[in-house]
Amino acid sequence: AAMEAVVLSGLALALALPSAALENGLARTPPMGWMSWERFRCNVDCQADPHNCISEQLFFEMADRLAEDGWRELGYEYINIDDCWSAKQRDAAGQLVPDPKRFPSGIKALADYVHARGLKLGIYGDLGIFTCGGYPGTTLENVKQDAQTFAAWGVDMLKLDGCYSSAEEQAKGYPEMARALNATGRPIVYSCSWPAYQGGLPPKVNYTILAEICNLWRNYDDIQDSWESVLSIVDWFFTNQDVLQPAAGPGHWNDPDMLIIGNFGLSFEQSRSQMALWTVMAAPLLMSTDLRTISPSAKEILQNRLMIQINQDPLGIQGRRIVKEKSQIEVFLRPLSQAASALVFFSRRTDMPFHYSTSLAKLHFPEDAVYEVQDVYVGKIVGTLRTADNFSVVINPSGVVMWYLRPMALPLQPWHIARQQAPGEGFHPALL
């Protein structure tokens, strides 16, 4: 009866706030795909650089790569256009139109091309006078019209940025766009940049409201092509994990920004670290790299099946940092369905491979449990481990060791069940 009362009070709340609920049934696991921004930015000089400018050609070619190079089958399904796709002015009817030179076929034709390959198309807008790149924005009076335009074109995802808008306009416009997208009748995943423009933290950011209106949201700075940038994002997200971690779940995700694996700024070890840490964060996996020329080693990291399975775990619980050692080793844990777990051992050291010793007991796993341990990057089963067993891992500088732990024998206390009921409080014994 208590459970029923909770459901009813939740229902009453939903009925009292019909304007807020997004529940569009989308993004039940973190979205995966490709996005133009980090790698190709606002390069619109198609005369000097036809191969890399923001044009329909770039998106046709990336769609081909996703469809033909094994990405689509692994779940990488979104091809997302970012800023600088539109003409500099709206048309006579006040509609957004693509740049006629760079997108001569139009967005509808691009969406059809993408859909024909079993993929989905994402597009970019900005809740302000201009987009960040200086193209026409979506002011409050344009919200409904632009939502209808995107739906008519066959768009499957919208990233709505926040340049050139005030806090008041954002507070009004972001929920309004959620309603407008729902009203089109077309399923469109909604990515909000709202929290990133309000500092990402309460009291300015209300994550309860965000989860009701957006499928994913950018909380923090844009990623750049450097390890320093990746670390600054990791630091911010895990320093603030008490606020951020409970906000994520099926249909509503924190978005630490794009994967830059395959570009220029990360070493092999750092690339592995970004992939593992984004997976533990239950982050969207939106690659921003040139899939036409990607190296085999970068491709192997991004196409790791077990990694993707962990990222896409149906429970959708975001992981946490559970240990921070003086030796500059950090341990992250993400609980998964069927009482499994993902562990990431991460080294911030810059000297040499480090031997880190611990036990599952020290990481507060339940007593008397036995796990089969699989190394996510090596792919092999490492062996079985009892909670009390001591073990060592060797972690390379700025690298990770990532484990997938499957329970073979669990103690009587159903540890995960107790935890799932209240992921907000006592989410994991390891945090006590």
Contacts in CASP RR format, 6 or more apart in sequence:
PFRMAT RR
TARGET T0000
AUTHOR 0000-0000-0000
METHOD contacts of the structure
MODEL  1
AAMEAVVLSGLALALALPSAALENGLARTPPMGWMSWERFRCNVDCQADP
HNCISEQLFFEMADRLAEDGWRELGYEYINIDDCWSAKQRDAAGQLVPDP
KRFPSGIKALADYVHARGLKLGIYGDLGIFTCGGYPGTTLENVKQDAQTF
AAWGVDMLKLDGCYSSAEEQAKGYPEMARALNATGRPIVYSCSWPAYQGG
LPPKVNYTILAEICNLWRNYDDIQDSWESVLSIVDWFFTNQDVLQPAAGP
GHWNDPDMLIIGNFGLSFEQSRSQMALWTVMAAPLLMSTDLRTISPSAKE
ILQNRLMIQINQDPLGIQGRRIVKEKSQIEVFLRPLSQAASALVFFSRRT
DMPFHYSTSLAKLHFPEDAVYEVQDVYVGKIVGTLRTADNFSVVINPSGV
VMWYLRPMALPLQPWHIARQQAPGEGFHPALL
14 21 0 8 1.000
17 212 0 8 1.000
19 175 0 8 1.000
19 179 0 8 1.000
20 175 0 8 1.000
20 209 0 8 1.000
20 212 0 8 1.000
20 213 0 8 1.000
21 212 0 8 1.000
21 213 0 8 1.000
22 178 0 8 1.000
22 182 0 8 1.000
22 190 0 8 1.000
22 212 0 8 1.000
22 213 0 8 1.000
22 214 0 8 1.000
22 215 0 8 1.000
22 252 0 8 1.000
24 181 0 8 1.000
24 182 0 8 1.000
24 187 0 8 1.000
24 188 0 8 1.000
24 189 0 8 1.000
24 190 0 8 1.000
24 215 0 8 1.000
25 187 0 8 1.000
25 251 0 8 1.000
26 187 0 8 1.000
26 188 0 8 1.000
26 189 0 8 1.000
26 215 0 8 1.000
26 251 0 8 1.000
27 189 0 8 1.000
27 215 0 8 1.000
27 216 0 8 1.000
27 250 0 8 1.000
27 251 0 8 1.000
27 252 0 8 1.000
27 253 0 8 1.000
28 250 0 8 1.000
28 251 0 8 1.000
28 314 0 8 1.000
29 250 0 8 1.000
29 311 0 8 1.000
29 312 0 8 1.000
29 313 0 8 1.000
29 314 0 8 1.000
29 316 0 8 1.000
30 216 0 8 1.000
30 253 0 8 1.000
30 282 0 8 1.000
30 283 0 8 1.000
30 284 0 8 1.000
30 285 0 8 1.000
30 311 0 8 1.000
30 312 0 8 1.000
30 316 0 8 1.000
31 78 0 8 1.000
31 157 0 8 1.000
31 189 0 8 1.000
31 215 0 8 1.000
31 216 0 8 1.000
31 253 0 8 1.000
31 284 0 8 1.000
31 285 0 8 1.000
31 286 0 8 1.000
32 74 0 8 1.000
32 75 0 8 1.000
32 76 0 8 1.000
32 77 0 8 1.000
32 78 0 8 1.000
32 284 0 8 1.000
32 285 0 8 1.000
32 286 0 8 1.000
32 308 0 8 1.000
32 311 0 8 1.000
32 312 0 8 1.000
33 66 0 8 1.000
33 71 0 8 1.000
33 75 0 8 1.000
33 76 0 8 1.000
33 77 0 8 1.000
33 78 0 8 1.000
33 79 0 8 1.000
33 80 0 8 1.000
33 285 0 8 1.000
33 286 0 8 1.000
33 287 0 8 1.000
34 62 0 8 1.000
34 66 0 8 1.000
34 71 0 8 1.000
34 76 0 8 1.000
34 78 0 8 1.000
34 79 0 8 1.000
34 80 0 8 1.000
34 286 0 8 1.000
34 287 0 8 1.000
34 288 0 8 1.000
34 291 0 8 1.000
35 78 0 8 1.000
35 80 0 8 1.000
35 82 0 8 1.000
35 258 0 8 1.000
35 286 0 8 1.000
35 287 0 8 1.000
35 288 0 8 1.000
36 54 0 8 1.000
36 58 0 8 1.000
36 59 0 8 1.000
36 62 0 8 1.000
36 80 0 8 1.000
36 81 0 8 1.000
36 82 0 8 1.000
36 288 0 8 1.000
37 82 0 8 1.000
37 83 0 8 1.000
37 222 0 8 1.000
37 258 0 8 1.000
37 288 0 8 1.000
38 222 0 8 1.000
38 223 0 8 1.000
38 224 0 8 1.000
38 225 0 8 1.000
38 257 0 8 1.000
38 258 0 8 1.000
38 260 0 8 1.000
38 263 0 8 1.000
38 288 0 8 1.000
38 289 0 8 1.000
39 225 0 8 1.000
39 260 0 8 1.000
39 263 0 8 1.000
39 288 0 8 1.000
39 289 0 8 1.000
39 290 0 8 1.000
40 52 0 8 1.000
40 53 0 8 1.000
40 54 0 8 1.000
40 58 0 8 1.000
40 288 0 8 1.000
41 84 0 8 1.000
42 54 0 8 1.000
42 83 0 8 1.000
42 84 0 8 1.000
42 133 0 8 1.000
43 49 0 8 1.000
43 52 0 8 1.000
43 53 0 8 1.000
43 54 0 8 1.000
43 84 0 8 1.000
44 53 0 8 1.000
44 54 0 8 1.000
44 84 0 8 1.000
44 99 0 8 1.000
44 102 0 8 1.000
45 53 0 8 1.000
46 53 0 8 1.000
46 55 0 8 1.000
46 101 0 8 1.000
46 102 0 8 1.000
50 57 0 8 1.000
52 58 0 8 1.000
52 290 0 8 1.000
53 102 0 8 1.000
54 81 0 8 1.000
54 82 0 8 1.000
54 84 0 8 1.000
54 85 0 8 1.000
54 102 0 8 1.000
55 102 0 8 1.000
55 103 0 8 1.000
56 98 0 8 1.000
56 102 0 8 1.000
56 103 0 8 1.000
56 104 0 8 1.000
56 105 0 8 1.000
56 106 0 8 1.000
56 109 0 8 1.000
56 110 0 8 1.000
59 79 0 8 1.000
59 81 0 8 1.000
59 110 0 8 1.000
59 114 0 8 1.000
59 121 0 8 1.000
60 110 0 8 1.000
60 113 0 8 1.000
61 292 0 8 1.000
62 79 0 8 1.000
62 291 0 8 1.000
62 292 0 8 1.000
63 79 0 8 1.000
63 113 0 8 1.000
63 114 0 8 1.000
63 117 0 8 1.000
63 119 0 8 1.000
64 117 0 8 1.000
65 71 0 8 1.000
65 291 0 8 1.000
65 292 0 8 1.000
66 72 0 8 1.000
66 76 0 8 1.000
66 77 0 8 1.000
66 79 0 8 1.000
66 117 0 8 1.000
66 119 0 8 1.000
66 291 0 8 1.000
67 117 0 8 1.000
67 118 0 8 1.000
67 119 0 8 1.000
69 291 0 8 1.000
69 299 0 8 1.000
70 303 0 8 1.000
71 291 0 8 1.000
71 303 0 8 1.000
72 117 0 8 1.000
72 118 0 8 1.000
72 119 0 8 1.000
74 303 0 8 1.000
74 305 0 8 1.000
74 308 0 8 1.000
75 308 0 8 1.000
75 312 0 8 1.000
76 285 0 8 1.000
76 287 0 8 1.000
77 118 0 8 1.000
77 119 0 8 1.000
77 120 0 8 1.000
78 119 0 8 1.000
78 120 0 8 1.000
78 121 0 8 1.000
78 122 0 8 1.000
78 156 0 8 1.000
78 157 0 8 1.000
78 189 0 8 1.000
78 286 0 8 1.000
79 114 0 8 1.000
79 119 0 8 1.000
79 120 0 8 1.000
79 121 0 8 1.000
79 122 0 8 1.000
80 121 0 8 1.000
80 122 0 8 1.000
80 123 0 8 1.000
80 124 0 8 1.000
80 157 0 8 1.000
80 159 0 8 1.000
80 286 0 8 1.000
81 107 0 8 1.000
81 121 0 8 1.000
81 122 0 8 1.000
81 123 0 8 1.000
81 124 0 8 1.000
82 124 0 8 1.000
82 159 0 8 1.000
83 124 0 8 1.000
83 125 0 8 1.000
83 126 0 8 1.000
83 131 0 8 1.000
83 132 0 8 1.000
83 133 0 8 1.000
83 135 0 8 1.000
83 161 0 8 1.000
84 131 0 8 1.000
84 133 0 8 1.000
84 135 0 8 1.000
85 98 0 8 1.000
85 99 0 8 1.000
85 102 0 8 1.000
85 103 0 8 1.000
85 107 0 8 1.000
85 123 0 8 1.000
85 124 0 8 1.000
85 135 0 8 1.000
86 96 0 8 1.000
86 97 0 8 1.000
86 98 0 8 1.000
86 99 0 8 1.000
86 131 0 8 1.000
86 135 0 8 1.000
86 136 0 8 1.000
87 97 0 8 1.000
87 98 0 8 1.000
87 99 0 8 1.000
87 100 0 8 1.000
87 135 0 8 1.000
87 136 0 8 1.000
88 99 0 8 1.000
88 135 0 8 1.000
88 136 0 8 1.000
89 136 0 8 1.000
90 96 0 8 1.000
90 97 0 8 1.000
90 136 0 8 1.000
91 97 0 8 1.000
94 142 0 8 1.000
94 145 0 8 1.000
95 145 0 8 1.000
95 149 0 8 1.000
96 136 0 8 1.000
96 138 0 8 1.000
96 146 0 8 1.000
96 149 0 8 1.000
98 106 0 8 1.000
98 107 0 8 1.000
103 110 0 8 1.000
107 121 0 8 1.000
107 123 0 8 1.000
107 153 0 8 1.000
107 154 0 8 1.000
107 155 0 8 1.000
108 152 0 8 1.000
108 153 0 8 1.000
108 154 0 8 1.000
110 121 0 8 1.000
111 121 0 8 1.000
111 153 0 8 1.000
111 154 0 8 1.000
111 155 0 8 1.000
111 156 0 8 1.000
114 120 0 8 1.000
114 121 0 8 1.000
115 121 0 8 1.000
115 154 0 8 1.000
120 156 0 8 1.000
120 157 0 8 1.000
121 154 0 8 1.000
121 155 0 8 1.000
121 156 0 8 1.000
121 157 0 8 1.000
122 155 0 8 1.000
122 156 0 8 1.000
122 157 0 8 1.000
122 158 0 8 1.000
122 159 0 8 1.000
123 150 0 8 1.000
123 153 0 8 1.000
123 155 0 8 1.000
123 157 0 8 1.000
123 158 0 8 1.000
123 159 0 8 1.000
124 131 0 8 1.000
124 158 0 8 1.000
124 159 0 8 1.000
124 160 0 8 1.000
124 161 0 8 1.000
125 131 0 8 1.000
125 137 0 8 1.000
125 138 0 8 1.000
125 146 0 8 1.000
125 158 0 8 1.000
125 159 0 8 1.000
125 160 0 8 1.000
125 161 0 8 1.000
126 132 0 8 1.000
126 135 0 8 1.000
126 137 0 8 1.000
126 138 0 8 1.000
126 160 0 8 1.000
126 161 0 8 1.000
126 162 0 8 1.000
126 163 0 8 1.000
126 164 0 8 1.000
126 165 0 8 1.000
127 137 0 8 1.000
127 138 0 8 1.000
127 139 0 8 1.000
127 143 0 8 1.000
127 160 0 8 1.000
127 161 0 8 1.000
127 162 0 8 1.000
127 165 0 8 1.000
127 169 0 8 1.000
127 170 0 8 1.000
127 173 0 8 1.000
127 174 0 8 1.000
127 177 0 8 1.000
128 137 0 8 1.000
128 138 0 8 1.000
128 139 0 8 1.000
128 162 0 8 1.000
128 163 0 8 1.000
128 164 0 8 1.000
128 165 0 8 1.000
128 169 0 8 1.000
129 137 0 8 1.000
129 139 0 8 1.000
129 164 0 8 1.000
129 165 0 8 1.000
130 136 0 8 1.000
130 137 0 8 1.000
130 163 0 8 1.000
130 164 0 8 1.000
131 137 0 8 1.000
131 161 0 8 1.000
131 163 0 8 1.000
131 164 0 8 1.000
132 161 0 8 1.000
132 162 0 8 1.000
132 163 0 8 1.000
132 164 0 8 1.000
133 163 0 8 1.000
134 163 0 8 1.000
137 164 0 8 1.000
138 146 0 8 1.000
138 160 0 8 1.000
138 177 0 8 1.000
139 169 0 8 1.000
140 169 0 8 1.000
140 172 0 8 1.000
140 173 0 8 1.000
140 176 0 8 1.000
143 173 0 8 1.000
143 176 0 8 1.000
143 177 0 8 1.000
143 180 0 8 1.000
144 176 0 8 1.000
144 180 0 8 1.000
144 183 0 8 1.000
146 180 0 8 1.000
147 158 0 8 1.000
147 177 0 8 1.000
147 180 0 8 1.000
147 181 0 8 1.000
147 183 0 8 1.000
147 184 0 8 1.000
147 188 0 8 1.000
148 180 0 8 1.000
148 184 0 8 1.000
150 158 0 8 1.000
150 181 0 8 1.000
150 184 0 8 1.000
150 188 0 8 1.000
151 181 0 8 1.000
151 184 0 8 1.000
151 185 0 8 1.000
151 186 0 8 1.000
151 188 0 8 1.000
154 186 0 8 1.000
155 186 0 8 1.000
155 188 0 8 1.000
156 187 0 8 1.000
156 188 0 8 1.000
156 189 0 8 1.000
157 188 0 8 1.000
157 189 0 8 1.000
157 190 0 8 1.000
157 191 0 8 1.000
158 177 0 8 1.000
158 181 0 8 1.000
158 188 0 8 1.000
158 189 0 8 1.000
158 190 0 8 1.000
158 191 0 8 1.000
159 191 0 8 1.000
159 193 0 8 1.000
160 174 0 8 1.000
160 177 0 8 1.000
160 190 0 8 1.000
160 191 0 8 1.000
160 192 0 8 1.000
160 193 0 8 1.000
161 193 0 8 1.000
162 170 0 8 1.000
162 193 0 8 1.000
162 194 0 8 1.000
162 197 0 8 1.000
165 197 0 8 1.000
167 197 0 8 1.000
167 198 0 8 1.000
167 204 0 8 1.000
170 194 0 8 1.000
170 197 0 8 1.000
170 198 0 8 1.000
174 192 0 8 1.000
174 194 0 8 1.000
174 213 0 8 1.000
174 214 0 8 1.000
175 209 0 8 1.000
175 213 0 8 1.000
177 190 0 8 1.000
178 190 0 8 1.000
178 213 0 8 1.000
178 214 0 8 1.000
181 188 0 8 1.000
181 190 0 8 1.000
189 215 0 8 1.000
189 216 0 8 1.000
190 213 0 8 1.000
190 214 0 8 1.000
190 215 0 8 1.000
190 216 0 8 1.000
191 214 0 8 1.000
191 215 0 8 1.000
191 216 0 8 1.000
191 217 0 8 1.000
191 218 0 8 1.000
191 255 0 8 1.000
192 210 0 8 1.000
192 213 0 8 1.000
192 214 0 8 1.000
192 216 0 8 1.000
192 217 0 8 1.000
192 218 0 8 1.000
193 217 0 8 1.000
193 218 0 8 1.000
194 205 0 8 1.000
194 210 0 8 1.000
194 214 0 8 1.000
194 217 0 8 1.000
195 205 0 8 1.000
195 207 0 8 1.000
195 210 0 8 1.000
195 217 0 8 1.000
195 218 0 8 1.000
195 219 0 8 1.000
196 217 0 8 1.000
196 218 0 8 1.000
196 219 0 8 1.000
196 220 0 8 1.000
196 221 0 8 1.000
198 204 0 8 1.000
198 205 0 8 1.000
199 205 0 8 1.000
199 220 0 8 1.000
200 219 0 8 1.000
200 220 0 8 1.000
201 240 0 8 1.000
201 243 0 8 1.000
202 243 0 8 1.000
205 219 0 8 1.000
207 243 0 8 1.000
207 244 0 8 1.000
207 246 0 8 1.000
207 247 0 8 1.000
208 247 0 8 1.000
210 217 0 8 1.000
210 247 0 8 1.000
210 252 0 8 1.000
211 247 0 8 1.000
211 249 0 8 1.000
211 252 0 8 1.000
214 252 0 8 1.000
215 251 0 8 1.000
215 252 0 8 1.000
215 253 0 8 1.000
216 251 0 8 1.000
216 252 0 8 1.000
216 253 0 8 1.000
216 254 0 8 1.000
216 255 0 8 1.000
216 284 0 8 1.000
217 252 0 8 1.000
217 253 0 8 1.000
217 254 0 8 1.000
217 255 0 8 1.000
218 255 0 8 1.000
218 257 0 8 1.000
219 236 0 8 1.000
219 237 0 8 1.000
219 244 0 8 1.000
219 254 0 8 1.000
219 255 0 8 1.000
219 256 0 8 1.000
220 233 0 8 1.000
220 236 0 8 1.000
220 237 0 8 1.000
220 256 0 8 1.000
220 257 0 8 1.000
221 229 0 8 1.000
221 232 0 8 1.000
221 233 0 8 1.000
221 236 0 8 1.000
221 257 0 8 1.000
222 257 0 8 1.000
223 229 0 8 1.000
223 230 0 8 1.000
223 233 0 8 1.000
223 256 0 8 1.000
223 257 0 8 1.000
223 258 0 8 1.000
223 260 0 8 1.000
224 260 0 8 1.000
225 260 0 8 1.000
225 263 0 8 1.000
225 264 0 8 1.000
225 265 0 8 1.000
225 266 0 8 1.000
226 265 0 8 1.000
226 266 0 8 1.000
227 265 0 8 1.000
227 266 0 8 1.000
227 267 0 8 1.000
227 270 0 8 1.000
227 398 0 8 1.000
229 260 0 8 1.000
230 260 0 8 1.000
230 266 0 8 1.000
230 270 0 8 1.000
230 273 0 8 1.000
230 274 0 8 1.000
231 348 0 8 1.000
233 256 0 8 1.000
233 257 0 8 1.000
234 256 0 8 1.000
234 277 0 8 1.000
237 244 0 8 1.000
237 254 0 8 1.000
237 256 0 8 1.000
237 281 0 8 1.000
238 320 0 8 1.000
238 321 0 8 1.000
238 332 0 8 1.000
241 319 0 8 1.000
241 320 0 8 1.000
241 321 0 8 1.000
244 254 0 8 1.000
244 318 0 8 1.000
245 318 0 8 1.000
245 319 0 8 1.000
245 320 0 8 1.000
245 423 0 8 1.000
245 424 0 8 1.000
245 427 0 8 1.000
246 423 0 8 1.000
246 424 0 8 1.000
246 427 0 8 1.000
247 254 0 8 1.000
248 254 0 8 1.000
248 282 0 8 1.000
248 316 0 8 1.000
248 317 0 8 1.000
248 318 0 8 1.000
249 282 0 8 1.000
249 316 0 8 1.000
249 317 0 8 1.000
249 318 0 8 1.000
250 314 0 8 1.000
250 315 0 8 1.000
250 316 0 8 1.000
253 282 0 8 1.000
253 283 0 8 1.000
253 284 0 8 1.000
254 281 0 8 1.000
254 282 0 8 1.000
254 283 0 8 1.000
254 318 0 8 1.000
255 283 0 8 1.000
255 284 0 8 1.000
256 278 0 8 1.000
256 281 0 8 1.000
256 283 0 8 1.000
258 286 0 8 1.000
258 287 0 8 1.000
258 288 0 8 1.000
259 274 0 8 1.000
259 275 0 8 1.000
259 278 0 8 1.000
259 285 0 8 1.000
259 286 0 8 1.000
259 287 0 8 1.000
259 288 0 8 1.000
259 289 0 8 1.000
259 302 0 8 1.000
260 266 0 8 1.000
260 274 0 8 1.000
260 288 0 8 1.000
260 289 0 8 1.000
261 271 0 8 1.000
261 274 0 8 1.000
261 275 0 8 1.000
261 287 0 8 1.000
261 289 0 8 1.000
261 298 0 8 1.000
261 301 0 8 1.000
261 302 0 8 1.000
262 271 0 8 1.000
262 289 0 8 1.000
262 290 0 8 1.000
262 294 0 8 1.000
262 295 0 8 1.000
262 298 0 8 1.000
262 302 0 8 1.000
263 288 0 8 1.000
263 289 0 8 1.000
266 274 0 8 1.000
267 398 0 8 1.000
268 297 0 8 1.000
269 396 0 8 1.000
269 397 0 8 1.000
269 398 0 8 1.000
269 399 0 8 1.000
269 400 0 8 1.000
270 398 0 8 1.000
270 399 0 8 1.000
271 297 0 8 1.000
271 298 0 8 1.000
271 301 0 8 1.000
272 301 0 8 1.000
272 377 0 8 1.000
272 399 0 8 1.000
272 400 0 8 1.000
273 346 0 8 1.000
273 398 0 8 1.000
273 399 0 8 1.000
273 400 0 8 1.000
275 301 0 8 1.000
275 302 0 8 1.000
275 304 0 8 1.000
275 307 0 8 1.000
276 307 0 8 1.000
276 344 0 8 1.000
276 346 0 8 1.000
276 376 0 8 1.000
276 400 0 8 1.000
276 402 0 8 1.000
277 332 0 8 1.000
277 344 0 8 1.000
277 346 0 8 1.000
277 400 0 8 1.000
278 285 0 8 1.000
278 311 0 8 1.000
279 285 0 8 1.000
279 307 0 8 1.000
279 308 0 8 1.000
279 310 0 8 1.000
279 311 0 8 1.000
279 334 0 8 1.000
279 342 0 8 1.000
279 402 0 8 1.000
280 319 0 8 1.000
280 332 0 8 1.000
280 333 0 8 1.000
280 334 0 8 1.000
280 342 0 8 1.000
280 344 0 8 1.000
281 318 0 8 1.000
281 319 0 8 1.000
282 311 0 8 1.000
282 313 0 8 1.000
282 316 0 8 1.000
282 317 0 8 1.000
282 318 0 8 1.000
282 319 0 8 1.000
282 334 0 8 1.000
283 311 0 8 1.000
285 302 0 8 1.000
285 308 0 8 1.000
285 311 0 8 1.000
287 302 0 8 1.000
289 298 0 8 1.000
294 302 0 8 1.000
301 307 0 8 1.000
301 377 0 8 1.000
304 376 0 8 1.000
304 377 0 8 1.000
306 374 0 8 1.000
306 376 0 8 1.000
306 379 0 8 1.000
306 404 0 8 1.000
307 376 0 8 1.000
307 402 0 8 1.000
310 334 0 8 1.000
310 336 0 8 1.000
310 342 0 8 1.000
310 376 0 8 1.000
310 404 0 8 1.000
313 334 0 8 1.000
313 336 0 8 1.000
313 337 0 8 1.000
314 337 0 8 1.000
315 335 0 8 1.000
315 336 0 8 1.000
315 337 0 8 1.000
315 420 0 8 1.000
317 334 0 8 1.000
317 335 0 8 1.000
317 336 0 8 1.000
317 420 0 8 1.000
317 423 0 8 1.000
317 427 0 8 1.000
318 334 0 8 1.000
319 332 0 8 1.000
319 333 0 8 1.000
319 334 0 8 1.000
319 335 0 8 1.000
320 332 0 8 1.000
320 333 0 8 1.000
320 334 0 8 1.000
320 427 0 8 1.000
320 428 0 8 1.000
320 430 0 8 1.000
320 431 0 8 1.000
321 330 0 8 1.000
321 331 0 8 1.000
321 332 0 8 1.000
322 331 0 8 1.000
322 332 0 8 1.000
322 333 0 8 1.000
322 363 0 8 1.000
322 364 0 8 1.000
322 428 0 8 1.000
322 430 0 8 1.000
322 431 0 8 1.000
323 329 0 8 1.000
323 330 0 8 1.000
323 331 0 8 1.000
323 358 0 8 1.000
323 363 0 8 1.000
324 330 0 8 1.000
325 356 0 8 1.000
327 349 0 8 1.000
327 354 0 8 1.000
327 356 0 8 1.000
328 347 0 8 1.000
328 348 0 8 1.000
328 349 0 8 1.000
329 345 0 8 1.000
329 346 0 8 1.000
329 347 0 8 1.000
329 348 0 8 1.000
329 349 0 8 1.000
329 354 0 8 1.000
329 356 0 8 1.000
329 395 0 8 1.000
330 345 0 8 1.000
330 346 0 8 1.000
330 348 0 8 1.000
331 343 0 8 1.000
331 344 0 8 1.000
331 345 0 8 1.000
331 346 0 8 1.000
331 358 0 8 1.000
331 363 0 8 1.000
332 343 0 8 1.000
332 344 0 8 1.000
332 346 0 8 1.000
333 341 0 8 1.000
333 342 0 8 1.000
333 343 0 8 1.000
333 344 0 8 1.000
333 363 0 8 1.000
333 428 0 8 1.000
333 430 0 8 1.000
334 341 0 8 1.000
334 342 0 8 1.000
335 341 0 8 1.000
335 416 0 8 1.000
335 419 0 8 1.000
335 428 0 8 1.000
336 342 0 8 1.000
338 406 0 8 1.000
338 407 0 8 1.000
339 407 0 8 1.000
339 410 0 8 1.000
339 415 0 8 1.000
339 416 0 8 1.000
340 404 0 8 1.000
340 405 0 8 1.000
340 406 0 8 1.000
340 407 0 8 1.000
341 365 0 8 1.000
341 371 0 8 1.000
341 404 0 8 1.000
341 405 0 8 1.000
342 376 0 8 1.000
342 402 0 8 1.000
342 403 0 8 1.000
342 404 0 8 1.000
342 405 0 8 1.000
343 363 0 8 1.000
343 402 0 8 1.000
343 403 0 8 1.000
343 405 0 8 1.000
344 400 0 8 1.000
344 401 0 8 1.000
344 402 0 8 1.000
344 403 0 8 1.000
345 356 0 8 1.000
345 393 0 8 1.000
345 395 0 8 1.000
345 400 0 8 1.000
345 401 0 8 1.000
345 402 0 8 1.000
345 403 0 8 1.000
346 395 0 8 1.000
346 399 0 8 1.000
346 400 0 8 1.000
347 354 0 8 1.000
347 356 0 8 1.000
347 395 0 8 1.000
347 396 0 8 1.000
347 397 0 8 1.000
347 398 0 8 1.000
347 399 0 8 1.000
347 400 0 8 1.000
348 398 0 8 1.000
349 395 0 8 1.000
349 397 0 8 1.000
349 398 0 8 1.000
350 397 0 8 1.000
350 398 0 8 1.000
351 397 0 8 1.000
352 397 0 8 1.000
353 394 0 8 1.000
353 395 0 8 1.000
353 396 0 8 1.000
353 397 0 8 1.000
354 394 0 8 1.000
354 395 0 8 1.000
354 397 0 8 1.000
355 392 0 8 1.000
355 393 0 8 1.000
355 394 0 8 1.000
356 392 0 8 1.000
356 393 0 8 1.000
356 394 0 8 1.000
356 395 0 8 1.000
357 390 0 8 1.000
357 391 0 8 1.000
357 392 0 8 1.000
358 390 0 8 1.000
358 391 0 8 1.000
359 387 0 8 1.000
359 388 0 8 1.000
359 389 0 8 1.000
359 390 0 8 1.000
359 391 0 8 1.000
360 369 0 8 1.000
360 371 0 8 1.000
360 385 0 8 1.000
360 386 0 8 1.000
360 387 0 8 1.000
360 388 0 8 1.000
360 389 0 8 1.000
360 405 0 8 1.000
361 367 0 8 1.000
361 387 0 8 1.000
361 388 0 8 1.000
363 430 0 8 1.000
364 428 0 8 1.000
364 429 0 8 1.000
364 430 0 8 1.000
364 431 0 8 1.000
364 432 0 8 1.000
365 371 0 8 1.000
365 387 0 8 1.000
365 430 0 8 1.000
366 387 0 8 1.000
366 410 0 8 1.000
366 411 0 8 1.000
366 413 0 8 1.000
366 415 0 8 1.000
366 429 0 8 1.000
367 387 0 8 1.000
367 388 0 8 1.000
367 411 0 8 1.000
368 386 0 8 1.000
368 387 0 8 1.000
368 409 0 8 1.000
368 411 0 8 1.000
369 386 0 8 1.000
369 387 0 8 1.000
369 407 0 8 1.000
369 409 0 8 1.000
369 410 0 8 1.000
369 411 0 8 1.000
369 415 0 8 1.000
370 384 0 8 1.000
370 385 0 8 1.000
370 386 0 8 1.000
370 387 0 8 1.000
370 407 0 8 1.000
370 408 0 8 1.000
370 409 0 8 1.000
371 384 0 8 1.000
371 385 0 8 1.000
371 405 0 8 1.000
371 406 0 8 1.000
371 407 0 8 1.000
371 408 0 8 1.000
372 381 0 8 1.000
372 383 0 8 1.000
372 384 0 8 1.000
372 405 0 8 1.000
372 406 0 8 1.000
372 408 0 8 1.000
373 381 0 8 1.000
373 382 0 8 1.000
373 383 0 8 1.000
373 384 0 8 1.000
373 385 0 8 1.000
373 403 0 8 1.000
373 404 0 8 1.000
373 405 0 8 1.000
374 380 0 8 1.000
374 381 0 8 1.000
374 382 0 8 1.000
374 403 0 8 1.000
374 404 0 8 1.000
374 405 0 8 1.000
374 406 0 8 1.000
375 382 0 8 1.000
375 401 0 8 1.000
375 402 0 8 1.000
375 403 0 8 1.000
376 402 0 8 1.000
376 403 0 8 1.000
376 404 0 8 1.000
377 400 0 8 1.000
377 401 0 8 1.000
377 402 0 8 1.000
382 403 0 8 1.000
384 408 0 8 1.000
385 391 0 8 1.000
385 405 0 8 1.000
393 401 0 8 1.000
394 401 0 8 1.000
395 401 0 8 1.000
415 429 0 8 1.000
419 426 0 8 1.000
419 427 0 8 1.000
419 428 0 8 1.000
419 429 0 8 1.000
426 432 0 8 1.000
END
